[in-house]
Amino acid sequence: MVPDRYTLEKMALAHRQQLQREAECEQMLGELPGHSSHWMRHMAAKLGTSLIALGTRLIPSREQRDIPRFGEMN
Protein backbone atom coordinates (compact mmCIF):
# COMPACT_ATOMS: atom_id res chain seq x y z
CA MET A 1 0.00 0.00 0.00
CA VAL A 2 1.39 3.37 -1.03
CA PRO A 3 0.75 6.21 1.45
CA ASP A 4 -0.98 9.32 0.17
CA ARG A 5 0.81 12.62 -0.34
CA TYR A 6 -0.22 14.01 3.06
CA THR A 7 1.14 10.97 4.92
CA LEU A 8 4.40 11.06 2.92
CA GLU A 9 4.89 14.73 3.77
CA LYS A 10 4.24 14.04 7.47
CA MET A 11 6.72 11.15 7.41
CA ALA A 12 9.34 13.29 5.67
CA LEU A 13 8.83 16.10 8.19
CA ALA A 14 9.21 13.68 11.12
CA HIS A 15 12.37 12.23 9.57
CA ARG A 16 13.89 15.70 9.05
CA GLN A 17 13.09 16.62 12.65
CA GLN A 18 14.76 13.44 13.89
CA LEU A 19 17.87 14.18 11.82
CA GLN A 20 17.91 17.74 13.16
CA ARG A 21 17.75 16.48 16.77
CA GLU A 22 20.60 14.04 16.11
CA ALA A 23 22.72 16.78 14.53
CA GLU A 24 22.10 19.08 17.50
CA CYS A 25 23.13 16.32 19.93
CA GLU A 26 26.34 15.65 18.00
CA GLN A 27 27.10 19.36 17.92
CA MET A 28 26.61 19.63 21.68
CA LEU A 29 28.90 16.63 22.23
CA GLY A 30 31.51 18.22 19.98
CA GLU A 31 31.48 21.36 22.10
CA LEU A 32 32.29 19.46 25.30
CA PRO A 33 35.87 19.58 26.59
CA GLY A 34 38.13 16.91 25.16
CA HIS A 35 37.60 14.40 27.95
CA SER A 36 37.94 11.38 25.66
CA SER A 37 41.10 12.69 24.00
CA HIS A 38 42.62 13.25 27.45
CA TRP A 39 41.77 9.66 28.35
CA MET A 40 43.35 8.36 25.13
CA ARG A 41 46.58 10.31 25.74
CA HIS A 42 46.69 9.00 29.30
CA MET A 43 46.23 5.39 28.16
CA ALA A 44 48.83 5.76 25.41
CA ALA A 45 51.32 7.14 27.94
CA LYS A 46 50.64 4.24 30.31
CA LEU A 47 51.11 1.74 27.48
CA GLY A 48 54.37 3.38 26.41
CA THR A 49 55.70 3.34 29.96
CA SER A 50 54.79 -0.34 30.30
CA LEU A 51 56.51 -1.25 27.03
CA ILE A 52 59.67 0.62 28.01
CA ALA A 53 59.71 -1.13 31.38
CA LEU A 54 59.26 -4.51 29.68
CA GLY A 55 62.07 -3.79 27.23
CA THR A 56 64.35 -2.72 30.07
CA ARG A 57 63.68 -5.98 31.89
CA LEU A 58 64.33 -8.02 28.74
CA ILE A 59 67.76 -6.48 28.00
CA PRO A 60 69.62 -8.29 30.84
CA SER A 61 68.14 -11.66 29.83
CA ARG A 62 69.23 -11.05 26.23
CA GLU A 63 72.78 -10.31 27.35
CA GLN A 64 72.83 -13.43 29.54
CA ARG A 65 71.91 -15.61 26.56
CA ASP A 66 74.47 -13.80 24.36
CA ILE A 67 71.92 -12.83 21.68
CA PRO A 68 73.25 -10.12 19.35
CA ARG A 69 71.30 -6.86 19.15
CA PHE A 70 69.87 -5.64 15.89
CA GLY A 71 72.73 -4.46 13.69
CA GLU A 72 75.43 -6.28 15.72
CA MET A 73 76.47 -9.12 13.48
CA ASN A 74 79.84 -10.88 13.99
Secondary structure, DSSP 8 states (H G I E B T S, - for coil): ----HHHHHHHHHHHHHHHHHHHHHHHHHHHS--HHHHHHHHHHHHHHHHHHHHHHHHHHHHHHTT---TT---
